[in-house]
Structure formats: structure tokens, C-alpha cells
């Protein structure tokens, strides 16, 4: 059984290679297969996946998908060279990314980041997830299509202008939401079971995923 991941102290190896993610404007066309844009969070239903049968007998009809959803505020916050995420919906607190080599990253300055370096991603097999910007500012979300044979090269970094939110389907690889600078708040809604399957790019592939940070037009 793998060890539990320490999201606030990932202790990443030094001198990791970088894999550049393509940056794509988020539209319903470019998001096809991943999810869709959301104009009104109250209008967005969250898909819930039925608990899988583990033997030859099926799950009884009407059961196995009754846990419902949980919701709260997701905060994406740059402190110097480190991007933190806090998800009140599931009591999560994480380092999402770095603006420079992790071993040299500092929190004691307010310079705007020029890039994000992603070390980890996950997906939720139990349900979909909604991120909706409460501050209506641009943001990025790296995504990859389903499959446990995921690789760094399969990730695309989607750029949002802040007018719409993002809904992703179950099993879509992601890692929260990435503000471009400062602190940004998002309404988050997701499956209450909150099962999580992870990929550690640093240890599995010896790399970090990189995307430049620039204000969306």
C-alpha cells in the first residue's frame, strides 16, 4: 500500500526535468471530454458514480450512490514562489505548484509568478467536480483525460477568463485551480465520498509540469 502523500511537505528531488504543457483557452469545444464551462453554479449537477461491485453479485438498484455532494470554498493563494490550495469542502490543504525550483522557493516576497511548476495530480472516481470563480479573475486548470496509464505529456493547461467556472467529469486528472497571482476564491462542489487517485510526477517520471503564467486577454 502506498504511503500517504504529505501535500504540504512533498520533499521533491532536486534537478527535475520540466515537461511543458500546452496552454489552451477554455471553451466548450476545447473542454469536450474533460467537462464544460459553467455560467451558473446553481445550475450545475454533479455526476455521482455508483459504488463498484467487488464480486459476482451486482450492487442493489437505488444504492451505492447515495452519499451526495459536499461543497465549500477553494482558495488558491500564491505566497512568494509557492502556490497553496485550501479546499473547505473536504478539509484539504496542499502545495499545488511552485514558481521556481522547489528547493529554492521562498515565501518572503510579493513578486508575481512567471510560471507554475506542477508536481502532482489526481482524479476522483466517485464523482465530478465544479470550480466556480467567486472573484471573477482569470485562472488556469491543468487537465488530462481518464486512464491510469497517464503520462506528463497528456496534460493540457486550460486558461479561463474568469467569467465562467469549470465542471469536470469523474475520472478526469486535475489538481485544483491555479490563480495567476495573489489570492483567489472559488466555489467548489464535488462528490462527498472524495476518493482520490494520484500521480506524483516528480517521483514517477522525474519531472515537473510547467506552464507560463500570463494574464488572459
C-alpha positions in Angstrom: 0.0 0.0 0.0 1.5 3.4 -0.9 2.4 5.9 1.8 0.0 8.8 2.4 1.1 11.9 0.5 2.3 14.9 2.5 0.8 17.7 0.4 2.4 20.4 2.5 5.9 18.9 2.5 6.3 16.9 -0.7 10.2 16.9 -0.3 10.7 16.8 -4.0 14.0 15.6 -5.5 16.4 18.3 -7.0 17.1 19.0 -10.6 13.9 17.6 -12.1 13.4 17.9 -15.8 10.4 20.0 -17.0 7.6 19.0 -19.3 5.9 22.0 -20.9 2.1 21.8 -21.0 0.3 23.4 -24.0 -1.9 26.3 -22.8 -5.3 26.4 -24.4 -8.2 28.8 -24.0 -11.1 27.1 -22.3 -14.2 26.7 -24.4 -16.9 24.1 -24.6 -15.2 22.8 -27.8 -11.7 22.5 -26.2 -13.1 21.1 -23.0 -15.0 18.3 -24.8 -14.3 15.0 -23.0 -13.0 16.8 -19.9 -16.1 18.7 -18.9 -17.7 22.0 -19.7 -17.9 25.7 -18.9 -20.4 26.7 -16.2 -22.2 30.1 -16.2 -24.4 29.5 -13.2 -23.1 27.2 -10.4 -26.7 26.6 -9.1 -27.5 25.1 -12.5 -24.7 22.5 -12.5 -25.5 18.9 -11.5 -22.6 16.8 -10.1 -22.3 13.3 -11.5 -22.1 10.7 -8.8 -20.6 7.2 -9.7 -22.2 4.1 -8.2 -20.0 2.2 -5.8 -18.5 -0.7 -7.8 -19.4 -4.3 -7.1 -16.4 -6.3 -5.8 -17.9 -9.8 -6.5 -20.2 -11.5 -8.9 -23.4 -10.1 -7.4 -24.4 -6.6 -8.5 -25.0 -3.5 -6.3 -28.7 -3.3 -5.4 -30.6 -0.8 -7.6 -31.0 2.6 -5.9 -28.0 2.1 -3.6 -24.3 2.8 -3.8 -24.6 6.4 -5.0 -26.4 8.0 -2.0 -23.5 9.9 -0.4 -24.4 13.0 -2.4 -22.1 16.0 -2.6 -20.1 18.3 -0.4 -19.3 22.0 -1.1 -17.2 24.8 0.2 -14.7 27.5 -0.8 -11.5 26.5 -2.6 -8.8 29.2 -2.0 -5.8 29.4 -4.4 -3.0 31.6 -3.0 0.5 32.5 -4.0 2.9 33.1 -1.1 6.1 34.2 -2.8 7.2 31.3 -5.0 4.7 28.7 -3.6 1.1 28.2 -4.6 -1.1 26.9 -1.9 -4.6 25.4 -2.1 -7.2 25.1 0.6 -10.4 23.2 0.0 -13.0 23.7 2.7 -15.3 21.1 1.1 -13.0 18.3 2.0 -10.8 20.0 4.7 -7.8 19.8 2.3 -4.6 21.9 2.4 -2.0 21.5 -0.3 1.0 22.9 -2.1 -0.3 23.0 -5.7 2.7 24.4 -7.6 5.9 26.4 -7.5 7.1 29.4 -9.4 10.8 28.2 -9.4 12.9 25.2 -8.4 11.1 23.8 -5.3 14.3 23.7 -3.3 14.9 27.4 -3.8 11.3 28.5 -3.4 10.7 31.3 -0.9 7.6 32.9 0.7 9.2 36.1 1.8 8.4 38.3 -1.2 5.4 39.5 -3.3 6.8 39.3 -6.8 4.2 38.0 -9.3 5.0 34.4 -10.5 6.0 34.0 -14.1 5.4 30.2 -14.4 3.8 27.4 -12.5 5.6 24.0 -11.8 3.1 21.2 -11.0 4.4 18.2 -9.1 1.2 16.2 -8.5 -2.3 15.5 -9.9 -5.3 13.3 -9.0 -8.8 12.2 -10.1 -12.0 11.3 -8.3 -13.6 8.0 -9.4 -16.7 8.7 -7.2 -17.9 11.9 -8.9 -17.5 15.1 -10.8 -16.3 18.4 -9.5 -17.2 22.1 -10.0 -14.9 25.1 -9.6 -16.6 28.5 -10.0 -14.6 31.8 -9.6 -16.1 34.0 -6.8 -13.6 36.8 -7.6 -14.2 36.7 -11.4 -10.5 36.8 -12.3 -8.5 34.7 -14.8 -7.2 31.3 -13.7 -5.7 28.1 -15.1 -6.6 24.4 -14.6 -4.3 21.6 -15.9 -6.3 18.5 -17.0 -5.8 15.1 -18.6 -8.3 12.6 -19.9 -9.1 9.4 -17.9 -6.7 6.4 -17.6 -4.3 5.1 -15.1 -1.6 5.0 -17.8 -1.4 8.8 -17.6 1.9 10.5 -18.5 3.1 14.1 -18.2 2.7 14.7 -21.9 -1.0 14.0 -21.8 -1.8 17.1 -19.7 -3.2 20.3 -21.2 -3.3 23.6 -19.2 -6.7 25.3 -19.8 -6.9 29.1 -19.5 -10.1 30.7 -18.1 -11.0 34.4 -18.3 -12.9 34.4 -15.0 -16.4 34.8 -16.4 -17.2 31.1 -16.3 -16.5 28.2 -14.0 -15.4 24.7 -14.8 -17.2 21.4 -14.4 -15.1 18.2 -14.8 -16.4 14.7 -15.2 -15.4 11.8 -12.8 -12.0 10.3 -13.6 -10.6 13.5 -15.1 -7.0 14.2 -13.9 -6.6 17.6 -12.3 -5.0 19.5 -9.4 -7.3 22.2 -8.1 -7.4 25.7 -9.6 -4.4 27.9 -10.2 -4.7 31.7 -9.7 -2.3 33.8 -11.7 -1.2 35.9 -8.7 -2.3 36.8 -5.2 -5.3 35.0 -3.6 -8.4 33.9 -5.4 -11.6 32.2 -4.1 -13.7 29.5 -5.9 -17.0 27.8 -5.1 -16.2 24.1 -5.0 -18.8 21.2 -5.2 -17.9 17.6 -5.5 -18.8 14.0 -4.6 -18.9 13.5 -0.8 -17.0 10.2 -0.8 -13.9 12.1 -2.2 -12.0 9.0 -3.3 -8.7 10.2 -4.8 -6.2 8.5 -7.2 -2.8 10.3 -7.5 0.1 10.7 -9.8 3.4 12.1 -8.4 5.3 13.5 -11.5 8.5 14.1 -9.6 8.9 10.5 -8.3 7.2 8.5 -11.1 8.5 10.4 -14.1 11.4 12.5 -12.7 9.8 15.8 -13.9 7.6 18.8 -13.1 4.9 20.0 -15.4 5.4 23.6 -16.5 3.2 26.4 -17.9 3.9 30.1 -18.2 1.6 32.4 -16.3 0.2 35.4 -18.2 -2.9 37.4 -17.8 -5.7 36.1 -20.0 -6.9 38.6 -22.6 
